[in-house]
């Protein structure tokens, strides 16, 4: 007795416009597959599973080899691009010279020009840097590019676009694993935002959807770039703090670190420190805020511990 099995998909239009993805017809020993898109469907699902929303964020033990620098801004007002960060970039990358630029936060038609700009910028930071742009790498070679890079520079732009394309390329876990193994990571703005646990504290419009807000999780906190300064940007400061206050009130187990434009967050294992002349950081947790302009090593980590202890004395663990 014959058996017929079909999977159908509905395309825009009339109900009768539905088309079969594939059809299996069996009669006796014969098997025929028509419109065979099953392999493509399987491949797509496999890619989604590799970077699915069930991926767990790294814990403290897994983060002990992280070597990262998170710039709040690529350009500090009054200075040239990356001028305020040259020494810290060189220190973070150390002997690593073959750098993979991930500029997915830029709109597609601007990526070529941005890559050329970054090549010029790194020539000013120091000799010997070889910048390879992920967007210019053939799709089937991008995983190998991540696995072979000596360091990552993840540039700014739109955070949603950046994270979406990393998920679509199946590279979120690959980048995370390399950084957990000690490969240097430098992010700027959007590239810094995805280094946190979730991208909920980005300042960007959601120009596209993302599979999940879950990001790289290189630290036990979220990053907010371009945070206004309390003294020189009083109105903007109040507005930003209100938004972050709502975020931590609803997501009460998450810490948010806002860093002003001159600032950078240095991550060495589980130790977080502020870098940058004239920088300030604002740490928010469960309705409380700690402010630190200190660039002493580990000062951000100590501020986070302090604000957590104060919150627990009021709210409990």
C-alpha positions as CSV (number, residue, x, y, z in Angstrom):
1,X,0.0,0.0,0.0
2,X,1.4,3.4,-1.0
3,X,2.4,6.1,1.5
4,X,2.5,9.8,0.8
5,X,4.1,12.3,3.2
6,X,4.4,16.0,2.6
7,X,5.6,19.1,4.5
8,X,4.0,22.3,3.3
9,X,4.9,25.9,3.8
10,X,2.5,28.8,3.3
11,X,3.8,31.6,1.1
12,X,2.2,35.1,0.8
13,X,-0.9,34.9,-1.4
14,X,-3.9,32.7,-1.6
15,X,-4.3,29.6,0.4
16,X,-3.9,27.5,-2.7
17,X,-0.5,29.0,-3.3
18,X,1.0,26.8,-0.5
19,X,4.0,24.9,-1.9
20,X,5.5,21.6,-0.8
21,X,9.0,21.9,0.8
22,X,9.5,18.2,0.1
23,X,7.3,15.1,-0.6
24,X,8.1,11.5,0.0
25,X,6.2,8.9,-1.9
26,X,6.8,5.2,-1.2
27,X,5.4,2.3,-3.1
28,X,6.9,-1.1,-2.2
29,X,10.7,-0.8,-2.2
30,X,10.8,2.5,-4.1
31,X,11.4,5.9,-2.4
32,X,11.2,9.2,-4.2
33,X,12.0,12.6,-2.7
34,X,10.7,15.6,-4.7
35,X,11.6,19.2,-4.1
36,X,14.4,18.2,-1.8
37,X,15.2,21.1,0.5
38,X,15.5,18.9,3.6
39,X,19.3,19.2,3.7
40,X,19.2,23.0,3.6
41,X,16.5,22.9,6.3
42,X,18.7,20.7,8.5
43,X,21.7,22.8,8.0
44,X,19.8,26.0,8.9
45,X,18.4,24.3,12.1
46,X,21.9,23.0,13.0
47,X,23.3,26.5,12.8
48,X,20.5,27.8,15.1
49,X,21.1,25.1,17.6
50,X,24.8,25.8,17.8
51,X,24.1,29.4,19.0
52,X,20.6,28.9,20.5
53,X,19.1,30.8,23.3
54,X,20.0,27.8,25.5
55,X,23.7,28.6,25.3
56,X,24.8,29.2,28.9
57,X,26.9,32.3,29.8
58,X,30.4,31.6,31.2
59,X,30.8,31.4,35.0
60,X,33.6,32.9,37.1
61,X,35.9,29.9,36.6
62,X,35.5,30.0,32.8
63,X,36.3,33.7,32.7
64,X,39.6,33.6,34.5
65,X,41.7,33.9,31.3
66,X,39.7,36.8,29.7
67,X,41.9,39.6,28.4
68,X,39.6,42.4,27.2
69,X,39.3,46.1,26.8
70,X,35.9,47.8,26.3
71,X,36.0,51.3,24.9
72,X,33.0,53.4,25.5
73,X,33.7,55.4,22.3
74,X,35.9,55.1,19.3
75,X,36.4,58.8,19.3
76,X,36.7,60.9,22.5
77,X,35.4,64.5,21.9
78,X,38.3,66.8,21.2
79,X,40.6,63.9,20.1
80,X,41.3,61.9,17.0
81,X,39.8,58.5,16.5
82,X,41.3,56.0,19.0
83,X,43.8,58.6,20.2
84,X,42.6,58.3,23.8
85,X,43.0,54.5,23.7
86,X,46.2,53.8,21.8
87,X,48.3,52.8,24.8
88,X,45.6,50.6,26.2
89,X,44.9,48.9,22.9
90,X,48.6,48.1,22.4
91,X,48.9,46.8,26.0
92,X,45.8,44.6,25.6
93,X,46.9,43.1,22.3
94,X,50.5,42.7,23.5
95,X,52.4,40.6,21.0
96,X,49.3,39.7,19.1
97,X,49.4,41.3,15.6
98,X,47.0,39.4,13.4
99,X,43.7,41.0,14.3
100,X,40.3,40.0,13.1
101,X,38.1,43.1,12.6
102,X,34.4,42.3,13.2
103,X,32.5,45.3,11.9
104,X,29.1,43.8,11.6
105,X,27.7,46.8,13.6
106,X,28.2,49.0,10.5
107,X,25.6,49.0,7.8
108,X,26.7,46.6,5.0
109,X,27.5,49.4,2.4
110,X,29.9,51.1,4.9
111,X,31.9,48.1,5.9
112,X,34.6,48.2,3.2
113,X,35.4,51.9,4.0
114,X,35.4,51.2,7.7
115,X,37.9,48.3,7.3
116,X,40.2,50.5,5.4
117,X,40.0,53.2,8.0
118,X,40.8,50.7,10.8
119,X,43.9,49.6,8.9
120,X,45.1,53.2,8.9
121,X,44.2,53.6,12.6
122,X,46.2,50.5,13.6
123,X,49.2,51.7,11.6
124,X,49.2,54.6,14.0
125,X,49.0,52.4,17.1
126,X,52.1,50.4,16.3
127,X,54.0,48.5,13.7
128,X,53.2,45.0,12.4
129,X,49.4,44.9,12.8
130,X,47.7,42.9,10.1
131,X,43.9,43.6,10.0
132,X,41.6,41.1,8.4
133,X,37.9,42.0,8.2
134,X,35.4,39.3,8.9
135,X,32.8,40.8,6.5
136,X,35.2,40.4,3.6
137,X,36.0,36.8,4.4
138,X,34.0,34.1,2.4
139,X,31.1,32.8,4.5
140,X,32.5,29.2,4.6
141,X,35.9,30.5,5.9
142,X,34.6,32.8,8.7
143,X,34.7,30.2,11.4
144,X,38.3,29.4,10.5
145,X,39.1,33.1,10.6
146,X,37.8,33.3,14.2
147,X,39.7,30.2,15.2
148,X,43.0,31.5,13.7
149,X,42.9,35.1,14.8
150,X,45.4,36.3,17.3
151,X,43.0,39.0,18.6
152,X,39.6,40.6,18.0
153,X,38.6,44.2,17.4
154,X,34.8,44.5,17.4
155,X,33.8,48.0,16.3
156,X,30.9,50.2,17.0
157,X,27.6,50.9,15.2
158,X,24.3,49.2,15.8
159,X,24.4,46.5,18.5
160,X,21.3,44.6,17.2
161,X,22.8,44.3,13.7
162,X,26.1,43.2,15.2
163,X,24.7,40.5,17.4
164,X,22.2,39.2,14.8
165,X,24.8,38.7,12.1
166,X,27.1,36.9,14.6
167,X,24.3,34.6,15.4
168,X,23.4,34.1,11.8
169,X,27.0,33.2,11.0
170,X,27.1,30.8,13.9
171,X,30.0,32.6,15.5
172,X,28.9,33.8,18.9
173,X,30.1,30.6,20.7
174,X,33.3,30.5,18.6
175,X,34.3,34.0,19.5
176,X,33.4,33.5,23.2
177,X,35.4,30.3,23.4
178,X,38.5,32.0,21.9
179,X,38.3,34.9,24.3
180,X,37.8,32.5,27.3
181,X,41.0,30.8,26.2
182,X,42.9,34.1,26.4
183,X,42.7,35.6,22.9
184,X,42.6,39.4,23.4
185,X,39.3,41.1,22.7
186,X,38.8,44.8,22.2
187,X,35.4,46.3,21.7
188,X,34.2,49.8,21.0
189,X,30.6,51.0,21.7
190,X,28.4,48.2,20.2
191,X,31.4,45.9,20.3
192,X,31.8,46.6,24.0
193,X,28.0,46.2,24.7
194,X,28.1,42.6,23.4
195,X,30.9,41.7,25.7
196,X,28.5,41.9,28.6
197,X,25.9,39.3,29.5
198,X,23.0,40.9,27.6
199,X,22.6,43.8,25.2
200,X,19.6,45.3,27.0
201,X,21.6,48.4,28.0
202,X,22.6,49.4,24.5
203,X,21.7,52.9,23.4
204,X,20.8,51.8,19.8
205,X,17.5,51.5,18.0
206,X,16.5,47.9,17.3
207,X,16.8,48.2,13.5
208,X,16.6,44.4,13.2
209,X,15.5,41.6,15.4
210,X,17.9,39.3,17.3
211,X,17.4,35.6,18.3
212,X,18.2,36.6,21.9
213,X,19.6,39.4,23.9
214,X,22.2,37.0,25.3
215,X,25.7,38.1,24.3
216,X,29.3,37.0,24.9
217,X,29.2,37.2,28.7
218,X,32.9,38.1,29.2
219,X,32.1,39.6,32.6
220,X,29.3,39.2,35.2
221,X,27.7,42.5,34.2
222,X,26.2,44.5,31.3
223,X,27.9,47.5,29.6
224,X,26.4,50.8,28.8
225,X,28.6,52.9,26.4
226,X,28.6,56.7,26.0
227,X,27.2,57.3,29.5
228,X,26.8,61.0,30.2
229,X,29.1,62.6,32.8
230,X,27.3,63.7,36.0
231,X,29.0,67.1,36.1
232,X,29.2,68.2,32.5
233,X,26.1,66.5,31.1
234,X,23.7,66.9,33.9
235,X,20.4,66.7,31.9
236,X,21.5,63.7,29.8
237,X,22.9,62.1,32.9
238,X,19.6,62.1,34.7
239,X,17.8,60.7,31.6
240,X,20.3,57.9,31.2
241,X,20.2,57.0,34.9
242,X,16.4,56.8,34.8
243,X,16.5,54.3,31.9
244,X,19.2,52.2,33.6
245,X,17.2,52.4,36.9
246,X,14.2,50.9,35.2
247,X,16.3,48.2,33.6
248,X,17.9,47.0,36.9
249,X,14.6,47.3,38.7
250,X,13.1,44.8,36.3
251,X,16.2,42.7,35.7
252,X,17.1,42.8,39.4
253,X,19.9,40.2,39.2
254,X,21.9,42.1,36.6
255,X,24.6,44.7,37.1
256,X,25.0,47.6,34.7
257,X,28.3,49.5,34.2
258,X,28.0,52.8,32.4
259,X,31.2,54.3,31.2
260,X,31.7,57.9,30.0
261,X,33.3,58.5,26.5
262,X,36.9,59.0,27.7
263,X,36.7,55.7,29.5
264,X,37.5,52.1,28.9
265,X,36.8,49.0,31.0
266,X,39.8,46.7,31.4
267,X,38.9,43.0,32.0
268,X,41.7,40.8,33.3
269,X,40.1,37.5,34.3
270,X,37.4,38.5,36.8
271,X,39.0,41.8,37.7
272,X,37.4,44.9,36.2
273,X,39.2,48.2,36.2
274,X,38.5,51.7,34.7
275,X,40.9,53.2,32.3
276,X,41.0,56.7,30.6
277,X,42.0,60.2,31.6
278,X,38.9,62.0,32.9
279,X,36.8,58.9,32.8
280,X,34.0,57.9,35.2
281,X,32.0,54.7,35.7
282,X,28.5,54.4,37.2
283,X,27.5,51.0,38.5
284,X,23.8,50.2,39.0
285,X,22.2,47.3,40.8
286,X,18.7,46.9,42.3
287,X,18.1,50.6,42.4
288,X,21.4,51.6,43.9
289,X,24.3,53.3,42.1
290,X,28.0,53.5,42.8
291,X,30.2,56.1,41.1
292,X,34.0,55.8,40.6
293,X,36.5,57.9,38.7
294,X,39.3,55.8,40.0
295,X,41.6,54.0,37.6
296,X,43.2,51.9,40.3
297,X,43.3,48.2,39.2
298,X,40.2,46.3,40.4
299,X,38.3,49.4,41.5
300,X,35.2,48.5,39.4
301,X,35.1,45.0,40.8
302,X,35.3,46.4,44.3
303,X,32.5,48.9,43.5
304,X,30.3,46.0,42.2
305,X,30.9,44.0,45.4
306,X,30.1,47.0,47.5
307,X,26.8,47.8,45.8
308,X,25.8,44.1,46.0
309,X,26.4,44.1,49.7
310,X,24.4,47.3,50.2
311,X,21.5,45.9,48.2
312,X,21.5,42.6,50.1
313,X,21.4,44.4,53.4
314,X,18.1,46.0,52.2
315,X,16.5,43.3,49.9
316,X,18.3,40.1,51.1
317,X,20.3,37.8,48.8
